[in-house]
Amino acid sequence: MTHDSAPAAPARVGAAGAAVFLVRHGETEWSKSGQHTSRTDLPLTPTGEAVALALKPLLAGVHPVLALSSPLQRARRTAELAGVPVELDENLREVDYGDYEGITTPQIRERDPDWSVWTAPNPGGETIDQAGERTDHVLDRVRKALPEGNVVLFAHGHILRVLGARWLGLPASEGRLLALDTATISVLGTEHDLPVIRRWNAPAAWE
């Protein structure tokens, strides 16, 4: 069954006040230019490093019981600069764009005018529902850890948007509604035992 036909049941999880902090990596040359970047292992730009470092005071008091990162260097380096030791999790890799790796949405639409990463397949890559299956594995780990305290996840724009949708029990494709910039913090939590978004797309200047 697809995620559209079988959305996740709302999770009843979390110690009192515990939350899931989602951190999108800092700027790379391709995130700056709008080129789709999944498996290409690009470093942060100098600006990306500086803004990732600015995340450190925002995360200093989180003290996660579980901190996971995509294995790609842009996410790992962001975690390092933010001062959070992490375990690598392959399921936090970016959505695989396949043949569309390294090109922009306008360039893709020259070939396929109706293309969207949320609704169309990525030739040679993965569908958004397949990415959603990966985030469900991550969320299984998150839910097991939350009764003990906070969780921090360092990853990429589209996969974190998918994860946000799945946290809410929505189809993976509903991540299209959750715009996410580089070097931002978003916070997932619960209210009356139901999953909610506490903050979304907060920049490093957020206090």
C-alpha positions in Angstrom: 0.0 0.0 0.0 1.2 3.5 -0.6 1.5 6.2 2.0 -1.4 8.1 0.3 -3.7 5.2 1.0 -2.3 4.4 4.5 -1.2 7.5 6.4 0.6 6.8 9.6 -1.5 6.7 12.8 -0.8 9.8 15.0 1.9 8.9 17.5 1.2 9.1 21.3 4.8 9.6 22.4 7.2 11.8 24.3 8.4 12.6 27.8 7.0 15.8 29.2 8.4 18.6 27.1 10.4 16.4 24.9 10.7 17.4 21.3 12.2 16.5 17.9 14.6 19.2 16.5 15.0 19.1 12.7 18.1 20.8 11.4 18.5 21.4 7.7 22.2 21.6 6.7 23.9 24.9 5.8 24.3 26.4 2.3 26.1 24.6 -0.5 26.9 25.8 -3.9 24.0 23.8 -5.3 21.4 24.8 -2.7 22.4 28.4 -3.5 21.8 27.9 -7.2 18.7 25.7 -6.8 20.2 22.6 -8.2 18.8 19.3 -6.9 21.3 17.6 -4.6 20.8 14.2 -3.2 23.7 11.8 -3.5 26.3 14.3 -4.7 28.4 14.9 -1.6 29.0 18.7 -1.6 30.7 20.7 1.2 29.2 23.7 2.8 30.1 27.1 1.4 31.9 29.5 3.8 28.5 31.2 4.3 27.0 27.8 5.0 29.7 27.1 7.6 29.2 30.4 9.3 25.5 30.1 9.6 25.7 26.4 10.8 28.0 27.6 13.5 25.3 30.1 14.5 23.0 27.2 15.3 25.3 26.1 18.2 23.8 28.4 20.9 20.3 27.5 19.8 21.0 23.8 20.4 23.2 24.1 23.4 20.4 23.5 25.9 18.7 20.6 24.0 20.9 17.8 25.4 19.5 15.1 23.1 19.2 11.5 24.1 19.3 10.6 20.4 21.1 12.7 17.6 21.1 11.4 14.1 22.5 12.7 10.8 22.5 12.0 7.1 25.9 10.5 6.2 26.5 13.2 3.6 29.1 15.8 4.6 26.9 18.8 4.4 24.7 17.4 7.1 27.6 15.9 9.2 29.5 19.2 9.0 26.5 21.2 10.1 26.1 18.9 13.1 29.8 19.3 13.9 29.6 23.1 13.8 26.4 23.1 15.8 28.2 21.1 18.5 26.1 18.0 18.4 27.7 14.6 18.3 25.7 12.4 16.0 25.1 8.8 14.8 24.8 8.4 11.0 21.5 7.1 9.6 21.3 6.2 5.9 17.5 6.8 6.0 18.1 10.5 6.5 19.8 10.9 3.0 18.0 13.3 0.7 15.3 12.2 -1.7 17.2 10.5 -4.6 16.6 12.7 -7.7 18.1 10.1 -10.0 18.6 11.6 -13.5 17.5 15.0 -12.2 20.5 15.3 -9.9 22.4 18.6 -10.3 19.7 20.4 -12.4 17.1 22.9 -11.4 13.3 22.6 -11.4 13.0 25.0 -14.5 15.5 22.9 -16.4 13.5 19.7 -15.5 10.3 21.3 -16.7 11.8 22.0 -20.1 11.6 18.2 -20.4 8.5 17.6 -18.3 6.3 20.7 -17.9 4.2 19.1 -15.2 7.0 17.7 -13.1 7.1 18.2 -9.3 9.2 16.2 -6.8 6.0 15.7 -4.8 3.9 14.2 -7.5 6.1 12.7 -10.2 8.7 10.0 -10.3 12.4 10.8 -10.5 13.8 8.6 -13.3 16.6 6.5 -11.9 15.9 7.8 -8.4 13.0 7.2 -5.9 9.4 8.3 -5.5 8.3 10.5 -2.7 6.5 7.6 -1.1 9.7 5.6 -1.1 11.4 8.5 0.7 8.5 8.5 3.1 9.1 4.8 3.9 12.7 5.8 4.9 11.5 8.6 7.2 9.0 6.1 8.9 12.0 4.0 9.9 13.6 7.2 11.4 10.5 8.0 13.2 10.3 4.6 14.7 13.7 5.3 16.3 12.5 8.8 17.4 9.4 7.5 19.1 11.4 4.9 21.1 13.8 7.7 22.3 11.4 10.5 23.1 10.2 9.0 26.4 13.7 9.7 27.6 14.2 13.2 26.2 14.9 15.3 23.1 15.9 14.1 19.7 17.9 16.0 17.0 18.0 15.1 13.3 20.4 16.7 10.8 19.4 16.2 7.2 18.2 17.8 3.9 15.3 19.9 2.7 13.0 17.5 1.0 13.6 14.5 3.3 12.9 16.7 6.4 9.7 18.0 4.8 8.6 14.5 4.2 9.5 13.5 7.7 7.5 16.5 9.1 4.4 15.3 7.1 4.8 11.7 8.3 5.1 12.9 11.9 1.7 14.5 11.5 0.3 11.2 10.1 0.0 12.8 6.6 1.0 11.3 3.2 4.6 11.9 2.4 3.5 14.2 -0.5 2.1 16.7 1.9 5.6 17.8 2.7 5.0 20.1 -0.3 3.3 22.4 2.2 6.3 22.8 4.5 8.9 25.1 2.9 12.3 24.7 4.5 15.4 26.9 4.1 19.1 26.0 4.7 20.5 26.2 8.3 17.1 26.3 10.0 15.6 24.6 13.0 12.1 23.1 13.1 10.6 21.6 16.2 8.1 18.7 16.3 6.3 17.8 19.5 3.0 16.7 20.9 -0.1 18.4 22.3 -2.6 16.4 24.3 -0.7 13.3 23.1 -1.1 14.2 19.5 1.8 15.1 17.1 2.1 18.8 16.2 4.6 21.2 14.7 5.9 23.6 17.4 8.1 25.7 15.1 9.0 25.5 11.5 11.8 26.9 9.4 13.3 29.1 12.2 16.6 30.7 11.0 19.8 30.8 13.0 18.9 34.2 14.3 15.8 32.7 16.1 15.9 33.0 19.9 
